[in-house]
Every structure is written in C-alpha cells, then in structure tokens.
Amino acid sequence: MYQNSLDKTKREHLEKIQQEQEAHRKEIEVKNTQIDQMKREIRTIEKENAEILEQIAQDTDFEVTDIKQKNDNNKQQVNDMSLKSKAELQLTQNKLGDIENEIEQLHRQIQDKDLQNKRQDEDCHKLRKEIQAKNATIH
C-alpha cells in the first residue's frame, strides 16, 4: 500500500512534470515563434532603413552636384559680368579721355578765336582811325 501510494504519487508527479514540460515546451515554441517574427520584422525594417539611407545618399549627391553646378554657373556669370564691367569701364575711360581732349581743343579754339577777335577789333579800330583821319583830311 505504501508502495502503491508512492507509485501513485510518483506517477502524479511524473504527469505533473510532463504537463509542466509540455506547457514549458509550448511556451518556448510561442516565444521562439515570436522571436522569429521579431527577427523577420527587424530584417524588414533594416532593409527599409537601408533603402531609405540609399535614397537619402542619392538625393544628397544629386543636391550637392546641383548646388555645385549652380555655384559654378554663378561664378561664371560673376566673372563674365566682371569682364564686361571692366570693358565698359575701359570704354568709358577712353571716352572721358577723348572728351577731355576735345574740351581742351575747344578751349584752345576759343582762345584762338578770342585772340583773332581781339586782333580784328584792333585792326577795325585802326581802320576807323584811318577813316576818320582821311575824312578829316578830305574835309
């Protein structure tokens, strides 16, 4: 009887252990399934992140290239404008020099004309005196 009771208890314990082991095995399977699912999700997220990073890198490269191109174009425009401005400045300086020469020439012509007028006025004055003298002689 004691042996029967011991055997019964042993069997109950063995059944309980088997039930616990089965429950533990099912729990491990569930957790392993969850782990596998999480690993798949992680791989999917990593793949998506890698694609996003690649797209960002491509976009960044494109933007950098575009900005460099615009910068080069702007530099070229500034250089062209600078050369054009220098050429215009040189033309303006040349025109200014020409105008200054023309003004100087006109001043000389004015002086020459003034001198010529003065001489003519003097000649005219002398001729009037001669006329007056001859008129006085005739009368």
VMD Tcl script that builds the backbone (N, CA, C; Angstrom):
set m [mol new atoms 417]
animate dup $m
set s [atomselect $m all]
$s set {name element resname resid chain x y z} {
  {N N MET 1 A 0.793 -1.156 0.000}
  {CA C MET 1 A 0.000 0.000 0.000}
  {C C MET 1 A 0.870 1.269 0.000}
  {N N TYR 2 A 1.799 1.250 0.876}
  {CA C TYR 2 A 2.706 2.378 0.879}
  {C C TYR 2 A 3.369 2.490 -0.474}
  {N N GLN 3 A 3.724 1.361 -1.016}
  {CA C GLN 3 A 4.359 1.330 -2.331}
  {C C GLN 3 A 3.368 1.828 -3.372}
  {N N ASN 4 A 2.124 1.423 -3.293}
  {CA C ASN 4 A 1.104 1.864 -4.240}
  {C C ASN 4 A 0.916 3.376 -4.158}
  {N N SER 5 A 0.861 3.838 -2.939}
  {CA C SER 5 A 0.704 5.265 -2.717}
  {C C SER 5 A 1.928 6.011 -3.259}
  {N N LEU 6 A 3.079 5.456 -3.014}
  {CA C LEU 6 A 4.320 6.046 -3.511}
  {C C LEU 6 A 4.343 6.018 -5.030}
  {N N ASP 7 A 3.933 4.933 -5.629}
  {CA C ASP 7 A 3.881 4.820 -7.083}
  {C C ASP 7 A 2.867 5.813 -7.668}
  {N N LYS 8 A 1.722 5.916 -6.983}
  {CA C LYS 8 A 0.694 6.835 -7.437}
  {C C LYS 8 A 1.214 8.263 -7.384}
  {N N THR 9 A 1.833 8.611 -6.271}
  {CA C THR 9 A 2.377 9.956 -6.114}
  {C C THR 9 A 3.465 10.201 -7.159}
  {N N LYS 10 A 4.256 9.162 -7.353}
  {CA C LYS 10 A 5.320 9.275 -8.350}
  {C C LYS 10 A 4.727 9.508 -9.729}
  {N N ARG 11 A 3.688 8.752 -10.079}
  {CA C ARG 11 A 3.029 8.903 -11.356}
  {C C ARG 11 A 2.408 10.297 -11.488}
  {N N GLU 12 A 1.759 10.747 -10.423}
  {CA C GLU 12 A 1.147 12.078 -10.453}
  {C C GLU 12 A 2.216 13.150 -10.668}
  {N N HIS 13 A 3.332 12.944 -9.964}
  {CA C HIS 13 A 4.435 13.902 -10.128}
  {C C HIS 13 A 5.011 13.844 -11.540}
  {N N LEU 14 A 5.135 12.642 -12.058}
  {CA C LEU 14 A 5.630 12.488 -13.416}
  {C C LEU 14 A 4.663 13.114 -14.419}
  {N N GLU 15 A 3.360 12.896 -14.200}
  {CA C GLU 15 A 2.365 13.504 -15.079}
  {C C GLU 15 A 2.429 15.025 -14.969}
  {N N LYS 16 A 2.541 15.501 -13.708}
  {CA C LYS 16 A 2.624 16.939 -13.483}
  {C C LYS 16 A 3.881 17.501 -14.152}
  {N N ILE 17 A 4.994 16.779 -14.032}
  {CA C ILE 17 A 6.254 17.216 -14.667}
  {C C ILE 17 A 6.078 17.231 -16.180}
  {N N GLN 18 A 5.439 16.169 -16.721}
  {CA C GLN 18 A 5.212 16.119 -18.154}
  {C C GLN 18 A 4.298 17.259 -18.610}
  {N N GLN 19 A 3.270 17.541 -17.810}
  {CA C GLN 19 A 2.377 18.655 -18.144}
  {C C GLN 19 A 3.152 19.986 -18.109}
  {N N GLU 20 A 3.949 20.132 -17.051}
  {CA C GLU 20 A 4.755 21.365 -16.929}
  {C C GLU 20 A 5.750 21.467 -18.084}
  {N N GLN 21 A 6.370 20.304 -18.405}
  {CA C GLN 21 A 7.320 20.300 -19.521}
  {C C GLN 21 A 6.611 20.634 -20.839}
  {N N GLU 22 A 5.417 20.061 -21.012}
  {CA C GLU 22 A 4.650 20.332 -22.234}
  {C C GLU 22 A 4.255 21.808 -22.281}
  {N N ALA 23 A 3.797 22.346 -21.168}
  {CA C ALA 23 A 3.413 23.757 -21.103}
  {C C ALA 23 A 4.653 24.630 -21.366}
  {N N HIS 24 A 5.771 24.233 -20.775}
  {CA C HIS 24 A 7.025 24.973 -20.977}
  {C C HIS 24 A 7.480 24.884 -22.438}
  {N N ARG 25 A 7.359 23.670 -23.029}
  {CA C ARG 25 A 7.730 23.494 -24.430}
  {C C ARG 25 A 6.850 24.358 -25.322}
  {N N LYS 26 A 5.528 24.406 -25.060}
  {CA C LYS 26 A 4.619 25.235 -25.845}
  {C C LYS 26 A 4.967 26.722 -25.663}
  {N N GLU 27 A 5.274 27.077 -24.421}
  {CA C GLU 27 A 5.650 28.470 -24.157}
  {C C GLU 27 A 6.936 28.822 -24.908}
  {N N ILE 28 A 7.903 27.905 -24.926}
  {CA C ILE 28 A 9.158 28.119 -25.653}
  {C C ILE 28 A 8.873 28.228 -27.148}
  {N N GLU 29 A 7.975 27.370 -27.674}
  {CA C GLU 29 A 7.619 27.430 -29.092}
  {C C GLU 29 A 6.999 28.789 -29.427}
  {N N VAL 30 A 6.081 29.221 -28.537}
  {CA C VAL 30 A 5.439 30.519 -28.763}
  {C C VAL 30 A 6.496 31.622 -28.755}
  {N N LYS 31 A 7.374 31.581 -27.762}
  {CA C LYS 31 A 8.423 32.607 -27.666}
  {C C LYS 31 A 9.380 32.520 -28.855}
  {N N ASN 32 A 9.737 31.307 -29.279}
  {CA C ASN 32 A 10.595 31.156 -30.455}
  {C C ASN 32 A 9.903 31.702 -31.704}
  {N N THR 33 A 8.582 31.433 -31.810}
  {CA C THR 33 A 7.812 31.968 -32.935}
  {C C THR 33 A 7.827 33.497 -32.882}
  {N N GLN 34 A 7.626 34.040 -31.672}
  {CA C GLN 34 A 7.667 35.498 -31.514}
  {C C GLN 34 A 9.053 36.053 -31.866}
  {N N ILE 35 A 10.087 35.334 -31.419}
  {CA C ILE 35 A 11.462 35.762 -31.716}
  {C C ILE 35 A 11.691 35.741 -33.224}
  {N N ASP 36 A 11.255 34.657 -33.884}
  {CA C ASP 36 A 11.408 34.563 -35.344}
  {C C ASP 36 A 10.657 35.700 -36.037}
  {N N GLN 37 A 9.436 35.971 -35.568}
  {CA C GLN 37 A 8.636 37.059 -36.150}
  {C C GLN 37 A 9.358 38.400 -35.948}
  {N N MET 38 A 9.894 38.615 -34.765}
  {CA C MET 38 A 10.618 39.861 -34.487}
  {C C MET 38 A 11.869 39.971 -35.346}
  {N N LYS 39 A 12.563 38.841 -35.532}
  {CA C LYS 39 A 13.751 38.853 -36.383}
  {C C LYS 39 A 13.379 39.226 -37.817}
  {N N ARG 40 A 12.248 38.657 -38.319}
  {CA C ARG 40 A 11.796 38.997 -39.664}
  {C C ARG 40 A 11.450 40.489 -39.751}
  {N N GLU 41 A 10.764 40.974 -38.719}
  {CA C GLU 41 A 10.415 42.400 -38.700}
  {C C GLU 41 A 11.674 43.269 -38.667}
  {N N ILE 42 A 12.646 42.858 -37.877}
  {CA C ILE 42 A 13.914 43.603 -37.797}
  {C C ILE 42 A 14.596 43.617 -39.157}
  {N N ARG 43 A 14.636 42.448 -39.827}
  {CA C ARG 43 A 15.248 42.395 -41.160}
  {C C ARG 43 A 14.500 43.298 -42.139}
  {N N THR 44 A 13.173 43.273 -42.064}
  {CA C THR 44 A 12.365 44.126 -42.946}
  {C C THR 44 A 12.659 45.598 -42.661}
  {N N ILE 45 A 12.681 45.956 -41.395}
  {CA C ILE 45 A 12.958 47.352 -41.016}
  {C C ILE 45 A 14.377 47.741 -41.427}
  {N N GLU 46 A 15.338 46.832 -41.214}
  {CA C GLU 46 A 16.720 47.118 -41.626}
  {C C GLU 46 A 16.804 47.320 -43.130}
  {N N LYS 47 A 16.073 46.475 -43.875}
  {CA C LYS 47 A 16.062 46.601 -45.328}
  {C C LYS 47 A 15.451 47.936 -45.741}
  {N N GLU 48 A 14.319 48.291 -45.128}
  {CA C GLU 48 A 13.679 49.579 -45.418}
  {C C GLU 48 A 14.616 50.731 -45.065}
  {N N ASN 49 A 15.268 50.643 -43.910}
  {CA C ASN 49 A 16.211 51.692 -43.494}
  {C C ASN 49 A 17.376 51.806 -44.469}
  {N N ALA 50 A 17.870 50.656 -44.929}
  {CA C ALA 50 A 18.971 50.679 -45.894}
  {C C ALA 50 A 18.522 51.345 -47.188}
  {N N GLU 51 A 17.295 51.029 -47.636}
  {CA C GLU 51 A 16.768 51.655 -48.851}
  {C C GLU 51 A 16.590 53.159 -48.651}
  {N N ILE 52 A 16.075 53.543 -47.482}
  {CA C ILE 52 A 15.889 54.973 -47.181}
  {C C ILE 52 A 17.238 55.680 -47.150}
  {N N LEU 53 A 18.216 55.054 -46.487}
  {CA C LEU 53 A 19.554 55.658 -46.427}
  {C C LEU 53 A 20.161 55.785 -47.825}
  {N N GLU 54 A 19.960 54.763 -48.654}
  {CA C GLU 54 A 20.473 54.814 -50.030}
  {C C GLU 54 A 19.806 55.948 -50.803}
  {N N GLN 55 A 18.486 56.074 -50.633}
  {CA C GLN 55 A 17.754 57.155 -51.312}
  {C C GLN 55 A 18.231 58.521 -50.817}
  {N N ILE 56 A 18.429 58.630 -49.516}
  {CA C ILE 56 A 18.926 59.889 -48.943}
  {C C ILE 56 A 20.308 60.201 -49.507}
  {N N ALA 57 A 21.162 59.196 -49.582}
  {CA C ALA 57 A 22.508 59.396 -50.131}
  {C C ALA 57 A 22.432 59.836 -51.589}
  {N N GLN 58 A 21.558 59.200 -52.368}
  {CA C GLN 58 A 21.408 59.586 -53.772}
  {C C GLN 58 A 20.869 61.007 -53.894}
  {N N ASP 59 A 19.855 61.314 -53.083}
  {CA C ASP 59 A 19.283 62.672 -53.110}
  {C C ASP 59 A 20.333 63.706 -52.716}
  {N N THR 60 A 21.103 63.371 -51.688}
  {CA C THR 60 A 22.151 64.283 -51.226}
  {C C THR 60 A 23.195 64.486 -52.309}
  {N N ASP 61 A 23.615 63.396 -52.937}
  {CA C ASP 61 A 24.593 63.509 -54.029}
  {C C ASP 61 A 24.046 64.372 -55.156}
  {N N PHE 62 A 22.777 64.160 -55.493}
  {CA C PHE 62 A 22.155 64.948 -56.552}
  {C C PHE 62 A 22.123 66.427 -56.164}
  {N N GLU 63 A 21.701 66.703 -54.923}
  {CA C GLU 63 A 21.614 68.091 -54.466}
  {C C GLU 63 A 22.996 68.743 -54.432}
  {N N VAL 64 A 23.995 68.001 -53.952}
  {CA C VAL 64 A 25.360 68.552 -53.906}
  {C C VAL 64 A 25.837 68.849 -55.322}
  {N N THR 65 A 25.611 67.924 -56.229}
  {CA C THR 65 A 26.012 68.127 -57.622}
  {C C THR 65 A 25.269 69.322 -58.220}
  {N N ASP 66 A 23.978 69.395 -57.940}
  {CA C ASP 66 A 23.174 70.508 -58.459}
  {C C ASP 66 A 23.660 71.843 -57.891}
  {N N ILE 67 A 23.931 71.875 -56.602}
  {CA C ILE 67 A 24.412 73.108 -55.963}
  {C C ILE 67 A 25.783 73.488 -56.524}
  {N N LYS 68 A 26.651 72.505 -56.710}
  {CA C LYS 68 A 27.969 72.791 -57.285}
  {C C LYS 68 A 27.826 73.359 -58.695}
  {N N GLN 69 A 26.918 72.768 -59.476}
  {CA C GLN 69 A 26.695 73.250 -60.848}
  {C C GLN 69 A 26.178 74.676 -60.831}
  {N N LYS 70 A 25.202 74.948 -59.966}
  {CA C LYS 70 A 24.662 76.309 -59.857}
  {C C LYS 70 A 25.757 77.276 -59.400}
  {N N ASN 71 A 26.569 76.826 -58.455}
  {CA C ASN 71 A 27.665 77.667 -57.961}
  {C C ASN 71 A 28.650 77.972 -59.086}
  {N N ASP 72 A 28.992 76.946 -59.856}
  {CA C ASP 72 A 29.902 77.156 -60.996}
  {C C ASP 72 A 29.292 78.120 -62.005}
  {N N ASN 73 A 27.988 77.951 -62.272}
  {CA C ASN 73 A 27.306 78.864 -63.196}
  {C C ASN 73 A 27.322 80.290 -62.657}
  {N N ASN 74 A 27.053 80.428 -61.360}
  {CA C ASN 74 A 27.062 81.755 -60.750}
  {C C ASN 74 A 28.452 82.374 -60.803}
  {N N LYS 75 A 29.476 81.563 -60.541}
  {CA C LYS 75 A 30.852 82.067 -60.638}
  {C C LYS 75 A 31.138 82.553 -62.052}
  {N N GLN 76 A 30.715 81.759 -63.032}
  {CA C GLN 76 A 30.940 82.128 -64.427}
  {C C GLN 76 A 30.213 83.424 -64.755}
  {N N GLN 77 A 28.983 83.560 -64.282}
  {CA C GLN 77 A 28.227 84.792 -64.523}
  {C C GLN 77 A 28.928 85.990 -63.886}
  {N N VAL 78 A 29.411 85.801 -62.650}
  {CA C VAL 78 A 30.112 86.894 -61.959}
  {C C VAL 78 A 31.381 87.250 -62.727}
  {N N ASN 79 A 32.105 86.239 -63.172}
  {CA C ASN 79 A 33.326 86.502 -63.953}
  {C C ASN 79 A 32.994 87.228 -65.255}
  {N N ASP 80 A 31.936 86.763 -65.934}
  {CA C ASP 80 A 31.525 87.417 -67.185}
  {C C ASP 80 A 31.119 88.862 -66.932}
  {N N MET 81 A 30.339 89.078 -65.864}
  {CA C MET 81 A 29.911 90.434 -65.531}
  {C C MET 81 A 31.115 91.303 -65.172}
  {N N SER 82 A 32.081 90.709 -64.475}
  {CA C SER 82 A 33.283 91.448 -64.101}
  {C C SER 82 A 34.059 91.869 -65.345}
  {N N LEU 83 A 34.232 90.929 -66.275}
  {CA C LEU 83 A 34.938 91.259 -67.517}
  {C C LEU 83 A 34.184 92.317 -68.315}
  {N N LYS 84 A 32.857 92.170 -68.360}
  {CA C LYS 84 A 32.046 93.140 -69.096}
  {C C LYS 84 A 32.162 94.523 -68.444}
  {N N SER 85 A 32.129 94.538 -67.112}
  {CA C SER 85 A 32.244 95.809 -66.392}
  {C C SER 85 A 33.609 96.442 -66.625}
  {N N LYS 86 A 34.639 95.611 -66.624}
  {CA C LYS 86 A 35.985 96.135 -66.880}
  {C C LYS 86 A 36.070 96.721 -68.282}
  {N N ALA 87 A 35.477 96.020 -69.250}
  {CA C ALA 87 A 35.496 96.507 -70.632}
  {C C ALA 87 A 34.718 97.824 -70.731}
  {N N GLU 88 A 33.550 97.868 -70.079}
  {CA C GLU 88 A 32.756 99.093 -70.097}
  {C C GLU 88 A 33.507 100.237 -69.416}
  {N N LEU 89 A 34.191 99.932 -68.317}
  {CA C LEU 89 A 34.976 100.946 -67.612}
  {C C LEU 89 A 36.075 101.475 -68.524}
  {N N GLN 90 A 36.737 100.568 -69.234}
  {CA C GLN 90 A 37.818 100.991 -70.141}
  {C C GLN 90 A 37.255 101.867 -71.254}
  {N N LEU 91 A 36.114 101.460 -71.814}
  {CA C LEU 91 A 35.485 102.270 -72.856}
  {C C LEU 91 A 35.101 103.648 -72.313}
  {N N THR 92 A 34.537 103.670 -71.117}
  {CA C THR 92 A 34.135 104.936 -70.505}
  {C C THR 92 A 35.354 105.819 -70.244}
  {N N GLN 93 A 36.435 105.216 -69.761}
  {CA C GLN 93 A 37.663 105.982 -69.520}
  {C C GLN 93 A 38.216 106.523 -70.840}
  {N N ASN 94 A 38.167 105.705 -71.879}
  {CA C ASN 94 A 38.623 106.166 -73.199}
  {C C ASN 94 A 37.758 107.324 -73.694}
  {N N LYS 95 A 36.425 107.191 -73.531}
  {CA C LYS 95 A 35.517 108.267 -73.939}
  {C C LYS 95 A 35.812 109.532 -73.138}
  {N N LEU 96 A 36.030 109.354 -71.834}
  {CA C LEU 96 A 36.341 110.502 -70.981}
  {C C LEU 96 A 37.612 111.177 -71.461}
  {N N GLY 97 A 38.627 110.392 -71.772}
  {CA C GLY 97 A 39.882 110.950 -72.292}
  {C C GLY 97 A 39.638 111.701 -73.591}
  {N N ASP 98 A 38.840 111.102 -74.477}
  {CA C ASP 98 A 38.521 111.759 -75.758}
  {C C ASP 98 A 37.783 113.070 -75.513}
  {N N ILE 99 A 36.808 113.043 -74.610}
  {CA C ILE 99 A 36.032 114.250 -74.318}
  {C C ILE 99 A 36.920 115.320 -73.690}
  {N N GLU 100 A 37.799 114.896 -72.767}
  {CA C GLU 100 A 38.722 115.865 -72.158}
  {C C GLU 100 A 39.622 116.487 -73.226}
  {N N ASN 101 A 40.120 115.679 -74.151}
  {CA C ASN 101 A 40.942 116.198 -75.254}
  {C C ASN 101 A 40.138 117.169 -76.120}
  {N N GLU 102 A 38.882 116.781 -76.378}
  {CA C GLU 102 A 38.021 117.637 -77.199}
  {C C GLU 102 A 37.756 118.959 -76.479}
  {N N ILE 103 A 37.516 118.896 -75.163}
  {CA C ILE 103 A 37.289 120.119 -74.380}
  {C C ILE 103 A 38.528 121.005 -74.438}
  {N N GLU 104 A 39.687 120.379 -74.254}
  {CA C GLU 104 A 40.950 121.135 -74.297}
  {C C GLU 104 A 41.126 121.784 -75.674}
  {N N GLN 105 A 40.813 121.020 -76.703}
  {CA C GLN 105 A 40.919 121.533 -78.073}
  {C C GLN 105 A 39.950 122.709 -78.275}
  {N N LEU 106 A 38.733 122.553 -77.746}
  {CA C LEU 106 A 37.749 123.627 -77.860}
  {C C LEU 106 A 38.196 124.876 -77.099}
  {N N HIS 107 A 38.809 124.668 -75.923}
  {CA C HIS 107 A 39.336 125.807 -75.163}
  {C C HIS 107 A 40.415 126.530 -75.976}
  {N N ARG 108 A 41.283 125.750 -76.602}
  {CA C ARG 108 A 42.329 126.363 -77.442}
  {C C ARG 108 A 41.696 127.122 -78.609}
  {N N GLN 109 A 40.671 126.514 -79.226}
  {CA C GLN 109 A 39.990 127.186 -80.328}
  {C C GLN 109 A 39.339 128.485 -79.849}
  {N N ILE 110 A 38.742 128.430 -78.636}
  {CA C ILE 110 A 38.121 129.638 -78.076}
  {C C ILE 110 A 39.176 130.709 -77.858}
  {N N GLN 111 A 40.325 130.274 -77.311}
  {CA C GLN 111 A 41.411 131.238 -77.089}
  {C C GLN 111 A 41.884 131.821 -78.430}
  {N N ASP 112 A 42.029 130.926 -79.415}
  {CA C ASP 112 A 42.440 131.391 -80.746}
  {C C ASP 112 A 41.409 132.366 -81.307}
  {N N LYS 113 A 40.129 132.048 -81.180}
  {CA C LYS 113 A 39.069 132.919 -81.696}
  {C C LYS 113 A 39.057 134.249 -80.933}
  {N N ASP 114 A 39.256 134.169 -79.606}
  {CA C ASP 114 A 39.311 135.406 -78.808}
  {C C ASP 114 A 40.469 136.277 -79.271}
  {N N LEU 115 A 41.619 135.615 -79.480}
  {CA C LEU 115 A 42.795 136.355 -79.943}
  {C C LEU 115 A 42.530 136.943 -81.325}
  {N N GLN 116 A 41.902 136.147 -82.182}
  {CA C GLN 116 A 41.573 136.603 -83.533}
  {C C GLN 116 A 40.589 137.783 -83.461}
  {N N ASN 117 A 39.582 137.681 -82.592}
  {CA C ASN 117 A 38.613 138.767 -82.409}
  {C C ASN 117 A 39.306 140.030 -81.899}
  {N N LYS 118 A 40.225 139.824 -80.952}
  {CA C LYS 118 A 40.956 140.966 -80.393}
  {C C LYS 118 A 41.753 141.662 -81.492}
  {N N ARG 119 A 42.455 140.844 -82.299}
  {CA C ARG 119 A 43.245 141.423 -83.403}
  {C C ARG 119 A 42.334 142.146 -84.399}
  {N N GLN 120 A 41.208 141.484 -84.713}
  {CA C GLN 120 A 40.286 142.107 -85.659}
  {C C GLN 120 A 39.702 143.403 -85.084}
  {N N ASP 121 A 39.405 143.354 -83.754}
  {CA C ASP 121 A 38.909 144.581 -83.121}
  {C C ASP 121 A 39.972 145.682 -83.208}
  {N N GLU 122 A 41.236 145.281 -82.964}
  {CA C GLU 122 A 42.327 146.267 -83.048}
  {C C GLU 122 A 42.469 146.780 -84.490}
  {N N ASP 123 A 42.420 145.849 -85.451}
  {CA C ASP 123 A 42.516 146.252 -86.868}
  {C C ASP 123 A 41.341 147.163 -87.235}
  {N N CYS 124 A 40.170 146.782 -86.763}
  {CA C CYS 124 A 38.979 147.573 -87.045}
  {C C CYS 124 A 39.124 148.957 -86.413}
  {N N HIS 125 A 39.639 149.018 -85.212}
  {CA C HIS 125 A 39.856 150.294 -84.525}
  {C C HIS 125 A 40.870 151.136 -85.304}
  {N N LYS 126 A 41.952 150.495 -85.753}
  {CA C LYS 126 A 42.970 151.219 -86.547}
  {C C LYS 126 A 42.349 151.731 -87.839}
  {N N LEU 127 A 41.565 150.886 -88.518}
  {CA C LEU 127 A 40.935 151.279 -89.774}
  {C C LEU 127 A 39.951 152.429 -89.539}
  {N N ARG 128 A 39.222 152.428 -88.482}
  {CA C ARG 128 A 38.291 153.527 -88.186}
  {C C ARG 128 A 39.055 154.834 -87.974}
  {N N LYS 129 A 40.194 154.686 -87.240}
  {CA C LYS 129 A 41.015 155.883 -87.028}
  {C C LYS 129 A 41.540 156.394 -88.363}
  {N N GLU 130 A 41.953 155.446 -89.203}
  {CA C GLU 130 A 42.446 155.857 -90.543}
  {C C GLU 130 A 41.343 156.529 -91.320}
  {N N ILE 131 A 40.147 155.946 -91.260}
  {CA C ILE 131 A 38.993 156.524 -91.974}
  {C C ILE 131 A 38.727 157.921 -91.438}
  {N N GLN 132 A 38.739 158.061 -90.129}
  {CA C GLN 132 A 38.475 159.364 -89.525}
  {C C GLN 132 A 39.564 160.386 -89.948}
  {N N ALA 133 A 40.774 159.873 -89.933}
  {CA C ALA 133 A 41.899 160.757 -90.321}
  {C C ALA 133 A 41.743 161.172 -91.779}
  {N N LYS 134 A 41.415 160.242 -92.667}
  {CA C LYS 134 A 41.249 160.536 -94.084}
  {C C LYS 134 A 40.013 161.420 -94.280}
  {N N ASN 135 A 38.968 161.164 -93.539}
  {CA C ASN 135 A 37.766 162.007 -93.622}
  {C C ASN 135 A 38.124 163.427 -93.168}
  {N N ALA 136 A 38.907 163.504 -92.162}
  {CA C ALA 136 A 39.304 164.823 -91.656}
  {C C ALA 136 A 40.184 165.524 -92.675}
  {N N THR 137 A 41.023 164.759 -93.388}
  {CA C THR 137 A 41.889 165.333 -94.401}
  {C C THR 137 A 41.038 165.791 -95.554}
  {N N ILE 138 A 40.051 165.042 -95.932}
  {CA C ILE 138 A 39.210 165.376 -97.071}
  {C C ILE 138 A 38.345 166.595 -96.699}
  {N N HIS 139 A 37.933 166.772 -95.651}
  {CA C HIS 139 A 37.041 167.860 -95.274}
  {C C HIS 139 A 37.818 169.012 -94.921}
}
mol reanalyze $m
mol bondsrecalc $m
mol representation Tube
mol addrep $m
